[in-house]
Amino acid sequence: MLSIEVHGKFQRDAVDLVHSSGQPINQVARELGMSHETLAELGP
């Protein structure tokens, strides 16, 4: 399903953004409109 693919891509992109931006996870999560706990659960 397309929505699952988009959701999975968003998750991967969000984790990649944390790793590549050098910004704290709290800041990236706030900019993406999610909690830092949710973002932390998405990836390593």
C-alpha positions in Angstrom: 0.0 0.0 0.0 1.2 3.5 -0.8 0.4 4.9 2.6 2.6 2.3 4.3 5.4 3.0 1.9 5.2 6.8 2.5 5.1 6.2 6.3 8.1 4.0 6.2 10.0 6.5 4.0 9.1 9.3 6.5 10.4 7.3 9.4 13.7 6.5 7.6 14.1 10.1 6.5 13.4 11.4 10.1 16.1 9.1 11.5 18.5 10.1 8.8 17.9 13.7 9.5 18.8 13.2 13.2 22.0 11.5 12.2 23.0 14.0 9.4 21.9 17.3 10.9 23.9 17.4 14.0 20.9 18.8 15.8 19.6 17.3 19.1 16.8 14.7 18.7 14.5 17.0 20.7 14.9 19.8 18.1 14.4 17.5 15.1 11.4 15.9 16.6 9.8 19.3 17.4 10.5 20.5 13.8 8.8 17.3 12.5 5.8 17.7 14.9 6.4 14.6 16.9 7.7 13.7 20.4 11.3 13.0 20.9 10.3 9.6 22.4 8.5 8.6 19.1 11.5 9.7 17.0 13.9 7.8 19.3 11.9 4.6 18.9 12.1 4.8 15.1 15.8 4.1 14.7 19.2 3.3 16.2 
